[in-house]
Amino acid sequence: MDISLEILHSISIKESMQKFFQSEILDGNNKYKCETYDKLVTARKQMSSILQMPNILVIQLKTKSHGSNKWNAISKD
């Protein structure tokens, strides 16, 4: 299993993990395309928590935004 964590605006890996599993509302220009009704609808997207840890877990720490040369420090808590 691979997890890509955005740590650019977080102070710890724990906070990044909490943000990763938070739900996100898809609305406005980011609406979900409903296959049943063939139209854009407001929806909620959420990654479910890992119920059983895999044998191998790869975590990618995204420390820079696209086009930025600035590096951010983060704690390992």
TACOR-V757987 format. One line per field, one symbol per residue. ss: DSSP state (h for helix, s for strand, l for the rest). psi: psi as a letter, one per 30 degrees, with the letter a starting at -180 (. if undefined). burial: + if it has 9 or more other ideal C-beta (glycine too) atoms within 8 Angstrom, else -. A space follows every 10 residues. Layout:
# TACOR-V757987
ss->???
psi->???
burial->???
This chain:
# TACOR-V757987
ss->lsssssllll lshhhhhhhh lllssslhhh lsssllllss slssslllll lllllllsss ssllllllll llllsll
psi->kkkjkjgegl fleeeeeeee gllkkjabfg lkjjeefhlk lklkkkkllj ekklekjkjk jjfklkgkgk kkkklg.
burial->--+-++++-+ -++-+++-++ +----+---- ++-+------ --+------- --------+- ++-+------ ---+---
